[in-house]
Amino acid sequence: MRHIKNPPNPYNKHSAEYIGEPPPTKLEVFEETATKKMITKAFASDWEGGWRYTVNCYRGCVHGCTYCFARQYHEYLGYGAGTDFETKIVVKPNAPQLLRQELKKMRDEMPHLDFSFATDPYLALEAEYKLTRQCLQVCLEFQIPVAVITKSPLVTRDLDVLTKFKKASVFFSMPFLTKEKSNPFEPYTPVPEARFRAMKMVADAGVEVGIGIAPVIPGYNESDIPGLLERAKECGASRAFMSMLHLDTDSIENYFVEKMFERLSPTAAQKVINTMKRERGGTLRHATYKDRMTGKTEQWEVTKKLFNFHAKRLGFNVRQQVTEDPYHTSSNFVVSDQPIQQSLF
């Protein structure tokens, strides 16, 4: 039995605390019919092209990853960034219809679409609602290149759609090599081995596959990087990227730290905090968007070198680099012999 635990919502004037034991949580599903648009233009890092266009069919996520940056978006709805994010799931049932309407107007302006970055597009509810599948089918009609990033093997259900795209890729988010290592931070996600099996199925179907080692939690999972890359390569992955843990708000930071002390030994939890503070200049939070991807110590530089060394050794990210538009089909290209952390395209 889980109990309701939410940091104070900064957008609410008043907050309340339970006197005594808080009530147990229960999964609640809400259908949002007031949605007016599905495509979100979000700022991304320079190596991702500066902008990202995303589609999110759901709000909230039952995977319960304690580090998830999307927790803050639940606060915009009046919910909490803690247990509410994991148990109050908002579904957008008209997502496919809205996406089709938007693409009719802006097809020529849409270089690609990502599914998704606020919540996993393949939550368990997707098995029933099939909203991600329907949205992929809409993209197929317009031949919009797509990328999917997920922690769920459910993506293999839609291989019949993904294999019809001229350009499609699937990235599996895999920060930890074992379930024991992931439990404190990803308590309700499919086990890593299930994700590796799904990765192989997607690759065997002919769809480009990648691994996202994100987040790297300094002081905790750097040692998993070589093993993750090796297993991903065995399963057919050809692309890889990594990023450092970033805690975007006070609410996420509070929840992350609280859960870490609940699930790790005090020594291990304090080690992560101390290491993160060294990387962030004395705090757990990054100062700017650019700082999300960078650390301040040699330890982070060693981590990047570890990733780059094994990515190059295994042949990740060495592909035809188009010299102009990354979606242009010209045969002019240069071949890079250096592993680079690429965009999802």
C-alpha positions as CSV (number, residue, x, y, z in Angstrom):
1,M,0.0,0.0,0.0
2,R,1.3,3.4,-1.0
3,H,0.4,6.7,0.7
4,I,-0.1,10.1,-0.7
5,K,3.1,12.1,-0.6
6,N,3.4,15.4,-2.6
7,P,5.7,18.4,-2.1
8,P,3.8,21.7,-1.8
9,N,2.5,22.9,-5.1
10,P,4.1,26.3,-5.8
11,Y,1.1,27.4,-7.9
12,N,-1.4,26.9,-5.0
13,K,-1.9,29.7,-2.4
14,H,-2.6,27.1,0.3
15,S,-1.3,23.6,1.1
16,A,-2.4,21.1,3.6
17,E,-0.6,18.4,5.6
18,Y,-2.2,15.2,6.9
19,I,-2.4,14.8,10.7
20,G,-1.4,11.2,11.4
21,E,-1.2,8.6,8.7
22,P,-2.0,9.8,5.2
23,P,-4.6,7.9,3.1
24,P,-3.6,5.2,0.7
25,T,-3.3,6.1,-3.0
26,K,-5.4,4.7,-5.8
27,L,-5.0,4.9,-9.5
28,E,-7.3,7.4,-11.1
29,V,-7.8,8.1,-14.8
30,F,-9.2,11.3,-16.1
31,E,-10.1,12.1,-19.7
32,E,-9.2,15.6,-20.8
33,T,-11.6,16.7,-23.5
34,A,-10.6,20.4,-23.5
35,T,-7.3,19.8,-25.3
36,K,-6.9,22.2,-28.2
37,K,-3.5,21.2,-29.6
38,M,-1.2,18.2,-29.6
39,I,2.1,19.5,-31.1
40,T,4.4,21.2,-28.6
41,K,7.5,23.1,-29.7
42,A,10.1,22.7,-27.0
43,F,13.6,24.1,-26.7
44,A,16.3,21.4,-26.9
45,S,20.1,21.4,-26.8
46,D,22.3,22.5,-29.7
47,W,23.2,18.9,-30.6
48,E,19.5,18.2,-31.0
49,G,19.0,21.0,-33.4
50,G,17.8,23.7,-31.0
51,W,14.1,22.7,-31.2
52,R,12.0,19.7,-30.6
53,Y,8.4,19.0,-31.6
54,T,6.6,16.6,-29.3
55,V,3.3,14.8,-29.0
56,N,2.1,13.7,-25.6
57,C,-1.1,11.7,-25.4
58,Y,-1.0,11.3,-21.6
59,R,-0.2,13.4,-18.5
60,G,1.3,11.7,-15.5
61,C,3.1,8.4,-15.5
62,V,2.6,5.2,-13.5
63,H,6.3,4.3,-13.9
64,G,7.0,6.5,-10.9
65,C,10.6,7.5,-11.8
66,T,11.7,9.7,-9.0
67,Y,13.9,11.9,-11.2
68,C,11.3,12.6,-13.9
69,F,11.4,16.3,-15.0
70,A,7.7,16.0,-16.2
71,R,6.5,15.9,-12.6
72,Q,6.4,19.7,-12.6
73,Y,3.8,19.7,-15.3
74,H,1.3,17.9,-13.0
75,E,1.4,21.0,-10.8
76,Y,0.0,23.1,-13.6
77,L,-3.2,21.0,-13.3
78,G,-3.4,21.6,-9.6
79,Y,-2.0,18.2,-8.6
80,G,1.2,17.3,-6.8
81,A,4.6,16.4,-8.2
82,G,4.8,13.4,-6.0
83,T,2.3,10.5,-5.7
84,D,-0.3,12.5,-7.7
85,F,2.0,12.3,-10.8
86,E,2.1,8.5,-10.5
87,T,-1.6,7.8,-9.7
88,K,-3.7,10.6,-11.3
89,I,-3.3,9.9,-15.1
90,V,-4.8,12.3,-17.6
91,V,-5.7,10.9,-21.0
92,K,-6.3,12.9,-24.1
93,P,-8.9,10.8,-26.0
94,N,-9.1,13.2,-28.9
95,A,-5.4,13.3,-29.5
96,P,-5.4,11.6,-33.0
97,Q,-8.1,13.9,-34.3
98,L,-6.4,17.0,-33.1
99,L,-3.0,15.9,-34.4
100,R,-4.5,15.3,-37.9
101,Q,-6.0,18.8,-37.9
102,E,-2.7,20.4,-36.9
103,L,-0.7,18.5,-39.5
104,K,-3.1,19.5,-42.3
105,K,-2.2,23.1,-41.5
106,M,1.5,22.8,-40.8
107,R,2.8,19.7,-42.6
108,D,5.4,21.6,-44.5
109,E,6.7,23.2,-41.3
110,M,7.1,20.0,-39.4
111,P,10.5,18.3,-39.7
112,H,9.8,15.6,-37.2
113,L,7.7,14.6,-34.2
114,D,8.9,13.0,-31.0
115,F,6.7,10.6,-28.9
116,S,7.1,11.8,-26.2
117,F,9.0,13.8,-23.6
118,A,6.6,14.6,-20.9
119,T,5.4,11.1,-20.1
120,D,6.0,7.7,-21.6
121,P,3.9,7.2,-24.7
122,Y,3.5,3.5,-23.9
123,L,2.0,3.6,-20.4
124,A,0.0,0.5,-19.6
125,L,-3.2,2.5,-20.4
126,E,-2.0,2.7,-24.0
127,A,-2.8,-1.0,-24.4
128,E,-6.5,0.0,-24.0
129,Y,-6.6,3.5,-25.4
130,K,-4.2,3.0,-28.4
131,L,-3.7,6.8,-28.7
132,T,0.0,6.6,-29.4
133,R,-0.7,4.0,-32.1
134,Q,-3.4,6.2,-33.7
135,C,-1.2,9.2,-33.6
136,L,1.6,7.3,-35.3
137,Q,-0.8,6.2,-38.0
138,V,-1.7,9.9,-38.5
139,C,2.0,10.7,-38.9
140,L,2.4,7.9,-41.4
141,E,-0.4,9.4,-43.5
142,F,1.6,12.6,-43.7
143,Q,5.0,10.9,-43.8
144,I,6.3,12.8,-40.9
145,P,9.5,11.3,-39.5
146,V,9.0,10.1,-36.0
147,A,11.1,9.1,-33.0
148,V,9.8,7.3,-29.9
149,I,11.5,7.2,-26.6
150,T,10.1,4.8,-24.0
151,K,10.8,2.4,-21.2
152,S,8.0,0.0,-22.2
153,P,8.1,-3.2,-24.4
154,L,4.6,-2.3,-25.5
155,V,6.2,-0.4,-28.4
156,T,6.7,-3.7,-30.1
157,R,2.9,-3.9,-30.6
158,D,3.2,-1.1,-33.2
159,L,6.0,-2.5,-35.3
160,D,3.5,-3.0,-38.1
161,V,3.1,0.8,-38.2
162,L,6.7,1.9,-37.5
163,T,8.1,-0.3,-40.2
164,K,6.1,1.6,-42.9
165,F,7.8,4.9,-42.1
166,K,10.6,6.2,-44.4
167,K,12.2,7.6,-41.2
168,A,11.5,6.3,-37.7
169,S,13.5,5.4,-34.7
170,V,12.9,4.0,-31.2
171,F,15.0,4.9,-28.2
172,F,14.8,2.9,-25.0
173,S,15.5,4.8,-21.9
174,M,17.9,2.6,-19.9
175,P,19.8,4.3,-17.1
176,F,20.5,1.1,-15.1
177,L,21.8,-2.3,-16.0
178,T,19.9,-4.3,-13.4
179,K,16.5,-4.2,-11.7
180,E,18.2,-4.1,-8.3
181,K,20.1,-0.9,-9.4
182,S,17.0,0.7,-10.9
183,N,14.5,-0.1,-8.0
184,P,15.3,3.0,-5.9
185,F,14.7,5.4,-8.8
186,E,12.4,3.5,-11.2
187,P,10.2,1.3,-9.0
188,Y,7.4,0.5,-11.4
189,T,9.1,0.4,-14.8
190,P,9.6,-2.8,-16.9
191,V,12.8,-4.6,-15.8
192,P,15.9,-3.8,-17.9
193,E,16.0,-7.2,-19.4
194,A,12.4,-6.8,-20.8
195,R,13.5,-3.6,-22.4
196,F,16.5,-5.2,-24.0
197,R,14.3,-8.0,-25.4
198,A,12.0,-5.4,-26.9
199,M,15.0,-3.5,-28.3
200,K,16.1,-6.6,-30.2
201,M,12.6,-7.1,-31.6
202,V,12.4,-3.6,-32.9
203,A,15.9,-3.8,-34.4
204,D,15.1,-7.2,-36.0
205,A,12.1,-5.6,-37.6
206,G,14.3,-3.1,-39.4
207,V,13.5,0.0,-37.3
208,E,16.5,2.1,-36.2
209,V,17.1,1.6,-32.4
210,G,19.0,3.6,-29.8
211,I,19.6,3.6,-26.1
212,G,19.3,6.6,-23.9
213,I,21.4,6.4,-20.8
214,A,19.5,9.0,-19.0
215,P,19.8,10.1,-16.4
216,V,23.4,9.4,-15.3
217,I,23.2,10.0,-11.6
218,P,26.7,11.0,-10.5
219,G,28.0,8.8,-7.7
220,Y,25.6,6.0,-8.5
221,N,25.3,4.5,-12.0
222,E,28.3,5.7,-14.1
223,S,29.8,2.2,-13.8
224,D,26.7,0.8,-15.7
225,I,27.6,2.7,-18.9
226,P,29.9,0.1,-20.5
227,G,27.5,-2.8,-19.8
228,L,24.5,-0.9,-21.0
229,L,26.2,0.0,-24.3
230,E,27.4,-3.6,-24.8
231,R,24.0,-5.1,-24.2
232,A,22.3,-2.5,-26.4
233,K,24.8,-3.3,-29.2
234,E,24.0,-7.0,-28.8
235,C,20.3,-6.2,-29.2
236,G,20.8,-4.2,-32.4
237,A,21.0,-0.6,-31.2
238,S,23.1,1.7,-33.4
239,R,22.6,5.0,-31.7
240,A,23.2,6.2,-28.1
241,F,23.2,9.3,-26.0
242,M,23.5,10.1,-22.3
243,S,22.6,13.0,-20.1
244,M,23.2,14.0,-16.5
245,L,20.5,14.0,-13.9
246,H,18.7,17.3,-13.8
247,L,16.2,18.4,-11.1
248,D,14.3,21.3,-12.6
249,T,12.2,22.5,-9.6
250,D,12.2,22.5,-5.8
251,S,9.3,20.0,-5.8
252,I,11.2,17.5,-7.9
253,E,14.3,17.9,-5.9
254,N,12.4,17.4,-2.6
255,Y,10.7,14.3,-3.9
256,F,13.8,12.8,-5.4
257,V,15.9,13.3,-2.2
258,E,13.1,12.0,0.0
259,K,12.6,8.8,-2.0
260,M,16.4,8.3,-2.2
261,F,16.8,8.3,1.6
262,E,13.8,5.9,1.8
263,R,15.2,3.4,-0.6
264,L,19.0,3.7,-0.3
265,S,21.3,3.5,2.6
266,P,22.1,6.9,4.2
267,T,25.7,6.6,3.0
268,A,24.7,5.9,-0.6
269,A,22.1,8.6,-0.7
270,Q,24.5,11.2,0.8
271,K,27.1,10.2,-1.7
272,V,24.8,11.0,-4.6
273,I,23.9,14.4,-3.0
274,N,27.5,15.3,-2.4
275,T,28.6,14.3,-5.9
276,M,25.7,16.2,-7.5
277,K,26.5,19.3,-5.5
278,R,30.1,19.3,-6.7
279,E,28.8,19.1,-10.3
280,R,26.2,21.8,-9.8
281,G,28.4,24.3,-7.9
282,G,27.0,23.6,-4.4
283,T,23.4,22.9,-5.2
284,L,21.4,20.0,-6.7
285,R,19.8,22.3,-9.3
286,H,21.3,23.5,-12.5
287,A,21.5,27.3,-13.0
288,T,20.7,27.5,-16.8
289,Y,19.4,25.2,-19.5
290,K,22.9,24.8,-20.8
291,D,24.1,23.7,-17.4
292,R,21.8,20.7,-17.5
293,M,24.2,18.8,-19.7
294,T,27.4,19.9,-18.1
295,G,29.3,19.2,-14.9
296,K,31.9,21.2,-13.1
297,T,34.4,18.5,-12.1
298,E,36.8,16.2,-13.7
299,Q,34.7,13.3,-12.6
300,W,32.0,14.3,-15.1
301,E,34.6,14.7,-17.8
302,V,35.8,11.1,-17.0
303,T,32.2,9.9,-17.3
304,K,31.8,11.5,-20.7
305,K,35.1,10.0,-21.8
306,L,33.9,6.6,-20.6
307,F,30.8,6.9,-22.7
308,N,32.6,8.1,-25.7
309,F,35.3,5.5,-25.5
310,H,32.8,2.6,-25.4
311,A,30.4,4.1,-27.9
312,K,33.3,4.4,-30.4
313,R,34.6,0.9,-29.5
314,L,31.2,-0.6,-30.2
315,G,30.5,1.4,-33.3
316,F,27.6,3.6,-32.0
317,N,26.7,6.8,-33.7
318,V,29.0,6.4,-36.7
319,R,26.7,7.1,-39.6
320,Q,26.3,9.1,-42.7
321,Q,26.2,12.8,-41.7
322,V,24.2,14.8,-44.1
323,T,25.9,18.2,-44.7
324,E,22.8,20.2,-45.1
325,D,19.2,19.5,-43.9
326,P,19.4,16.4,-41.7
327,Y,16.2,15.2,-43.4
328,H,17.5,15.9,-46.9
329,T,17.9,12.7,-49.0
330,S,20.9,13.9,-51.0
331,S,23.8,11.5,-51.2
332,N,26.3,14.2,-50.1
333,F,27.6,13.1,-46.7
334,V,30.7,12.8,-44.6
335,V,31.4,9.8,-42.4
336,S,32.2,10.7,-38.8
337,D,34.7,8.5,-37.0
338,Q,33.9,10.1,-33.6
339,P,30.9,9.1,-31.5
340,I,28.6,12.0,-31.0
341,Q,25.5,12.4,-28.8
342,Q,23.0,12.8,-31.5
343,S,19.4,14.0,-31.7
344,L,16.7,11.4,-32.0
345,F,17.1,11.9,-35.8
